[in-house]
């Protein structure tokens, strides 16, 4: 007698596919071509001011400057504004663990524990359970904005958005037909380029991977630190060199609080990794400004000394309430750092072996390796054919990420053989890019 290993629903893959097909009657794929802006949305100024609550006041102006740089950078800092616009829009009723901010620049390269370079979603500050459509629509709109910033024509921008949806749909269908273990453990290394029909990106991927392999804690330490003698211990060590406003020293109590947070963070790692971290010594702590949407949150870098001249740099970053939570009626997380870490572990093919969480002065933080084998392909600097391929690559990666939490048979049934989704998402993406450009102009006008 067949029965499920976990849970109580005895549903076969074929039955899941049929369930997905029936969802089309309630929400046809053409329904995803809807209005861009919600009637009760906040203005860009209202959104910006509300989203600054809990941030460091002295960094608010820097955040404004970064969001003003272009419509694409404004979009990157306004995930919550898009959440307000997506609330109540049609969806198929299928929930996935979302990236929550799946714009095109949040896909990047990083190293697996074995040193293999892969590409995947690499930012999970906003991760929450929600409609899979929200991630796909944010990706598609971001491709249009990135293309416009890079000088690509409207047809090329729309094609990139449509191809992201097409690749998402095709990847879901392909994964739905694979043995579960193969689909679950599929690593998004360079082979994903041909699978996603993104061969124009082969050179871009190779260049980014070469740079990623050089992006190590040793390189960060060589660039950002200076050699000093610790007179209390008699040991030589490194210390961060200030580069304000991006990198600045912290006072003694703050350094001690971060150090204490790192001690408790070790308990969130697997047992073998706790032993590994126990071999390092904390040498210095500094404050470092990061990102666009994260500007104003507390973010530190901790320099640890290891074996002989070995250095390890960890990022200790404040975990705020996710921007989409109010629009999905989600309760407060018990620990925002733990929410991010568990979301990343669920979605990514491979997570940083030192990814964990901690609490500092009553506030949740995540901890991870800083810039260890990390790289990126800037979508705003790609040529037309390359942006189109980037859209296909990102769409495939997003599909693989969603199937870690949402059964691919359900989505495959919802898509069936229909290509109307691609055009619906493309039309919405162009419309939302227009809305973002208007929001950016209004934001610039004050």
Secondary structure, 3 states (H helix, E strand, C coil): CCCCCCCCCCCCHHHHHHHHHHHHHHCCHHHHCCCCCCCCCCCHHHHHHHHCCCCCHHHHHHHHHHHHCCHHHHHHCCHHHHHHHHCCCCCCCCEEEECCCCCHHHEEEEECCCCCEEEEECCCCCCEEEEHHHHHHHHHHHHHHHHHHCCCCHHHHHHHHHHHHHHHHHHHHHHHCCCHHHHHCCCCCCCHHHHCCCHHHHHHHHHHHHHHHHCCHHHHHHHHEEEEEECCCCEEEEEECCECCCEEECCHHHHHHHHHHHHHHHHHCCHHHHHHHCCCEEEEEEEECCCCCCCCCCEEEEEEECCCCCEEEEEEEECCCCCCHHHCCCCCCCCHHHHHHHHHHHHCCCCCCCCEEEEECCEEEEEEECCCCCECCCHHHCCHHHHHHHHHHHHHHHHHHHCCCCCHHHHHHHHCCCCHHHHHHHHHHHHHHHHHHHHHHHHHHC
